[in-house]
Amino acid sequence: MAIVINMPRLSDTMEEGTVAAWLKKVGDKVEEGDILAEIETDKATMEFESFNEGTLLHIGVQEGDTAQVDALLAIIGEEDEDVSELLKGDTTASKEVKEEKEEEVSSAPEASTENKIDIPEGVIVVTMPRLSDTMEEGTVATWLKKVGEEVEEGEILAEIETDKATMEFESFNAGTLLYVGLDEGDSAKVDSLLAIIGPKGTDVSSIAENFKVEDDTSKEEAPKKEVKAEAAAPSVIKEEPVQNTIKTSNGRIFVSPLAKKMAEEKGINLSQVQGSGENGRIVKRDIENFVPVASQSSSAPVAKFVASGQEDFDEVKHSQMRKVIAKRLGESKFTAPHYYLNVEFDMENAMAFRAQYNSIPDTKISYNDMIVKACALALRQHPQVNSQWFADKMQLNNHVHIGVAVAVEDGLVVPVVKFANEQTLPQIGAAVKGFAGRARKKKLTPQEMEGSTFTISNLGMFGIESFTSIINQPNSAILSVGAIVAKPVVKNGQVVAGNTMKLTLACDHRTVDGATGAQFLQTLKGFIENPVTMLV
């Protein structure tokens, strides 16, 4: 099915773009992540990569030509696919859009005079950028600049958490940071007010007021958190009241990222900390100087003690990652008919193979690396397990891109080992180790988490013997890997000591029948139980 690619919006003020150079020509094969073209915006010339794979069937904007954002840029699809209807539809749609815009322009002066915003010369309004193709809203993880500081063009303004990763956002303008529209930890839709930059001392309060997003209305109308203090029951023991110094807005505690981390390490309840920063914000020195409330005297008569206190809880605002995980896993669970196949593999040969392989100087592979390699080889023999479901067809992938689930603080990310069947065990090990390290630092790029054709989730290192996973769509299957367990096993009619590992394959019944999944696991069993065959 052909995919229409429109002119992207590559900067917060971009309205049109010019194709500086095409890196692909009509008829060329395009892989997900390939650079399609270099596009000149109002601020810089930037590389534009493809989020789809297929054949480049049509180019809508020639080199040197300029087009509005969202205009037809290219079409990618299957080789020799007919796209004439798409081109015809685009022409019609463009004409309608043009007529609508002309109509809006002709009536705009009367309608918008009342709400016209007067922006002084040199003042730049910076809006929430779209940092990934699926991003709908972003969260400010950290501000690297504060109000009043000078900002140079190219300097990092903030770290913004998208639905895929935390990314650095740099300023395209120079000046003084006059206003920030979001506090650290707050979220807003793409194109909402993020910051205002301009000449030092400029009053931008009216600009900020006019640029407030519509979501602010719903936020103001949201019910405020009530703190209900219950009367303490009578008690023989006199208690010192616990100082309640929560600094919240709609239940959120204002705390710097460093202070929050220090509190977690020291086991300090932030609701008991008095913030000394701006607007009561808890900062590093508050954690360093925090003294817990003295515990009650143990000499009090136990029989006369009556517990008294106040119910409390901590609210954790949903991160962008958690929102997307919830949305996508919910969609997968309730749209793809899951079924599960359970197996148990003998790991004696695998353990001996790994020990011998790791005896090579400067070489270290894990069991997970072996499983990734074995799955990649098995998927080449069973393309249906390496497939994707579409409404009118099934796509059998000839390439093998394996997603490896990595647990991070906010949830789960799935970086992708591309062409895993062609990589050696040490290469797979280095790739997975690098992904895991960057994932925990929130430094993975969106491109490193796209394009998987199969997924592996391994909880063996946590001592989990067996579990089931939800399919990472658009994959057709996901393999859940448990721990290696020492246990008695029967070999040649004798009970002997052995080591086994349980695996569960979750399959989408629309693409993978039971027999197909079982045959894949048989092939996988051959590679895992006789790992030397992976080197042949």
N, C-alpha and C positions, 0 to 999 in steps of 0.2 A: 504494500500500500504506500503510495507516494506521500511524502511529507513536505509541506510548504514551509520554507524558512523565510522569515521576514527580517527586514533591516533592524538589528538590535539597538537598544538604547544603552550605549557603553559609557555614558557619563550622566551626571545628574541634570545637566542642562542641555543635553543633546536633543535636537529636534530633527536633524537630518544627517546623513552620513555619505561620504564619498568613497567608492571602492578604489583604493590606491593600487592594489594588485590582487589577482586571483592566484591562489596556490594550487588550485585544481581546475581542470577544464572539463567541459561536457564529455561524458563517457568514462571519466576516471572513476575508479573505486574509491569510496570514502569510508574510513573507519571512524568510529566514535572517538573523539579526542583529536582528530586530524585538524590542522589549521586549514580552513576553507579560503580565507581571504584576509588581507590587511585593509582595515577600514579607518578612514580619516574622520575623526569627530571634530567638534568645535574646540577640542583641547589637545588632542594627541592622535597619532596614528597607532592603532592597536590591532593585535592579532585576534581574529574571530574564529573560534573552533567549532566543529560540528558536534552536536549532541546526539547525532543519529548516524547510522551506517547504511550503506547502499551504493548506488551509482548516481553520480551527478547528472541529472537529466536536463536541467534547464538553468540558465543564468539570466536573472531579471535585470541586473544593473551591470553594465559593462565597466571596465577599468576607466577611471577618470570621470565616470558619471556620478551624479548625486541623486539621492532619493530620501523621502521622508521616513522617519522611524515607523516601523510596521508595514512599509511597502514591500512588495514581493522582491526578495533577494535571490532565492534559488529554490530548486525543487530536487529532492533526493528520493529515490525509490528503487524498484527492481529494474534490472537492465531491460531496455526496450519497452518499458511500461509507457502506455499512452497517457500523456498529461494535458492533452488539448482542452479537456473540460475544465481542469483546474485553471489553465491560462485564461480561458474564456470567462470563468467565474470571477477571476481576479480583476479582469478588465471591467466587468460590470460592477463589481464591488467597489473598485477604485473610483469609478464614475459617480456612484451613489454617494460615497464618502466625500468626494470633492464637492458635489452639489450641496450636501449637508453642511460642510464646512463653510462654503460660500454663503449659505443661508444664515448660518450662525454669525458669520462676520458682519453681514449686512444689518443684523438686528442687535449685534453686541453692544454698540455704543449706548443705546437707550437702556438696555437691560443691566449693564455693568457699571454705569457711571457712579451709581450710589455706592458700590462696593470696591471702587478703584483703590488700589494700594499704592501709595507714593513711596518709592524706595530711593533714598538718597544716592547720589553718585558714589560709586566705589564700594557700596554695600552688596554683599553676595549672600543669598539665601541658599544654604546647603540642605538638600533633602535626603531622606533615607534611600540609599542606592539599592539597586537590584543586583546582588552579588552572585546569584546563581540563577539558572534558568527556571527553577521552580519556586524561587523565593517570593513569598507574599508579604512577610513582615520580618523585621529584624530586631534583635535585642542588643543594646549597648553593653558589652561585657566590661570594657574599660575605656575611660577617656585618657588619652596620652597628653592632652593639652587642657588647661583650665581657663575659665573666663579671665580675660585681661592679658593673656600671654600672646606673644607674637607668633604667627604661623607662616612658615615659608612654603612656597609651592613645592609639592612633592613630599612634605613631612607627613608622618602618620598622625591623623587626628584622633582616631579611636579604633578599638577592636570591636568588630560587630559580629554577633552570633547569628548565623543564618540557619536554615533547616538542614544544612549539610556540614558546616564547619564554622569555626571562628576565624574570621579573616581581617586583615589589616585594611583600613580605609584611609587613603591618603588624600590630602587637600590638593585641589587643582588651582587654588588661589592663595595669594599672599595677603597678609593683613593682621588685624588683631581679632582674637576670638571674643566676640561681643556677647554671645548668648548661646546656651545649649538648651535644646528643646526636650532632651530626655536625660534622666539621671541614669547612673550605672545600674543595670538590672532591669530597666524599663524597656518595653517593646512598643513598636509602632509599625504601621503599614508602610510599604514601599511608597516613596514620594511624600511622606509626612515630613514636617519640619524637624531637622536634626540639629542644625546650628546656624548661626549668622556670623559672617566674617566681614570686617570693614575697617575704615580708619578709626584709630584709637579715639575714644571719647564720644563716638556717635551714639545718639539715643535711638535704640531699636525696639523699645517696648511696644510701640504701636504696630510695628511690623510683625513682631512675634505674636501679638494678639490676633492680628488679621490672618496669620498663617496657621492658626491652631487647627489641628485635624478634627474631622467630624467625630472621630471616636471619643474625643474629650467629653462630649455630651453624655455618652453612655457611661463613661467613667464617673462623671459627676453624679449621675443618677443611680449608680450602683449602691446597694445598701451598705451603710457603714458598719464596720465590725463593732459589736457591742461587747463590752467587758462587764460581765455580770458578777458582782462580788456577793457571795453567799455569806450569810451571817455565820460566824464561827460558833461551833457548839461549845458549851461551857467546859472549862478544863481547869484542873487544879494547877497545872503548870502555866506559868506566864511566859509567853513567847515574845521575842523581839519581832516586830513586823518585818516581813521581807520587802526590801525596797524594790518596787516595781517601776523600772525605768525604761520600759519599751518605747522606742522611738519609731512610730509606724505611721504609714499613710495607707489606708485600706488594709491594715494588717501586716505591712512589710516593714522589716527592721532595716534602718539605714546603717550600713556598715561597709567599710572599705574592703576590697578583696583580700588584702594582706591581713587585716584584723580578723576577718572571717576564718581564714586559713589557720591563724594562730589560735583562735578560740577552739576550733575543731581539734587541733593537735593537743591542746591543754585540757580538753573536756569541759570548757566553760560555756554555760548557758547564756547566750547573748541577751536574753530577756532580763537578766539580772545586772547587766553592765550599763553604767551611766556614760553616755556618749559626750565627749567634750569637743567634738569637731563642729563644723558648720551645720546649723539646724539640728543639733543633737546627734550628728553622725558618729558612730563608734569607729575610732581609729586605733592605730597600733599602740599608742601610749596608754589607752584605756585598758587594753588587754594586759599589757605589761604591769600596770598598777592595780589590777583587779584583786580584791580581797574577798573571798567567799564569806557569806553570812555564817556566823558561828553556829555550830550545831547545838541542839538542846542538851541540857545537862543530863547525864546518864544516871544521876543519883535520884531523880524523881521517882516516886513510887509507880511501878508499872501498872498496878491494879487500878490506879486512879487516872491513868492517862487516857484521854479521848482524842483521837486524831482530828485535827482541824486543818484547813488549808483552802487552797483555791485551785480548781481545775484549770490547767493551761495546756497549750499546744503550740507547736511551731508550724507556720504556714510556709510552704515552699512553692514559689511561683513557677509555673510550668515553663521550662526552657523551650526554645524553638525546636531543639532536637527531640525533646520528649513529646511535644505536640505532634510532630511528624511521625515519630515511631508509633504513637497511639493511632493516628489516622490510617497509616499504611498497613499496620498489622491487623487492624480491625477490618479494613477492606479485604485483605488477603484471606483472613479466617472465614469471612462470611460470603466471599464470592468464589473462592477456589474450593472445590470439594476435596478436602484432605483425607488421606488414609495413610496408615503407618505400617512399615515392615521392620521387624526386629530381628537382629542377627547377633551371634556371638562368635568372635574370631579367636583362634589360638595365636598367642603373641610370642611364643618361644623363639621362633626363627627371626621375627622382627626385632626382638630385644638383642639377640646375638648379632644380627646384621648391623644395628645401630652402634653397638659397642665397638665392633670391628671398624666400621666406617669412621667413627670419631677418633680412632687411634691414629688416623692420618694427621700429620702436623697441621695446625691452623685450620682444622675442619671440625665443625660441630653442627649436627643436624638434630632435630627433635622428632618425636613420634608424629607430631602434627604436620611437619614438613613431608614426612613419608606418606601420610594420609592424603595430603593435597596432591602430591605427585601421582599416587595410585588412583585417586578419583579422576584426575585429568586424563590418564591413560585409559581408564575404563569408560569414560564419557565419549572418547573417540570411537569406541566400539558400540556405544548405545546412544546414538544422537537424539532419540526421543526423550531421554532423561535430561539432555542438554538443550531442551527446546523452550519455546515461548508460545503462549496461547493468544490468538487474536480472534475477533468476532467471526471472521470469514476464512481463517486459515491458521495453520500451525507452522511456526518457523523453526526448522531444524538447523541449529547452529553448527557449522563446521569448525569454528574456532572455539577454544576452551578458555574462558575467563572465570576464574574461581574466586568468589567472595569469601573472605575469612572474617567471621564475626569477632569484633574486639570490644570488650567491656570498657567503658569510660565512665567518668563521674556522673554525667548526666544521662547515661543510657547505653546505647549500643551503636557502633558504626561498623560498616562493612567495606573495608578497603579491598581492592580487586587485584589479584595476581593475573596479569594478562598473559595469554598463550602459555599457561602453566604446563601443558604437555610437552612443550619444547624446552623448558628450563630444567637445569640439573637440580639435584637436591640442595646443594649449597646455595645456588642462586635463589631458589624458593625460600630457603631459610633466611637469607639476607633480606629479601623483599618483605617477608612477613614481620621480621624483627624491626625493620625500619618503619613499616606501617604502624606497628603497635606503639613504638616510641612517639611518633608524630601524632598519633591518635590521642594519646593521653595528655599531650601538650596542646591539643586542639589545633594542630598545624597541618592536618590533612587538607589537600585541595579537593574541590568537588570532582575534578577529573579522576582522582585516585579512587573514588567511590562509585564510579559509574561503569556500566557495561557488563556486569556479572551475568554468567549463563548458568551458574550452579553455586550453591553456598554451603559452607561447612561451619558448624558451631561446635566448639570443643569445650566441655566443662570438666574434662578429666582431671585437670590440674587442681580442681576444687574438691576432688574426691567423689564427684557425682558418678554413680555407676551407670545410670541410664536415664534418658529424658526424651521428650519430643519437642520439636520446634515448629514455629509457624513459617510457612514458605515465604521467602523474600522475593515477592513478585517484581518483575515479570518472569522470574525463574519458575521452572516446573517442579523442582525438588530441592530439599535441603537435608543434609546429613548431620545428625546429632551424634557426637562422639563422647563416650564415657571414659572412666578411668580404667587402667590396667589393674586387674585384681588377681592376687595370688589365691588359688583355690584347688581343691582336689579335682582331677579330671580323669576320664577313662580313656586309656590308650592301649590298643591291642588287648582289650579285655581286662586290663589291670588298672587299678586306681592309683594314680601317681600325682605328685605335686605338679601344678601347672600355672600358667598365667593367661588370662583371657580378657577380652575387651568387648563390651556391648555397644552396638551402633543401631540407630534408628533412622530409617529413611522416610521422610514425609514427602508424599507425592501428590500432585494435582491430577485427579482422576480424569480430567478432560484431555490431558496430553499423555499421561503415563499410566498404562494399564498395569494391573497387579503382576502379571507374568513378566512384563517388560522391566518393572522395578526389581523383581526377583532375579532376573538374568543379570542386571547390572550389578547387584550385590554379589552374585556368584563370581563375576569377573573381578570385582574389587577384592573379594576374599582370596583369589589366586595371587594377586599382587601383594596383599598385606601379609599373607602367611608364607609367601615365597618371595621376599622383597628383592632378591637378586634378579628376578625377571624384569624389574623396572629398569635395569641397567642394560638390558639386551637391546 
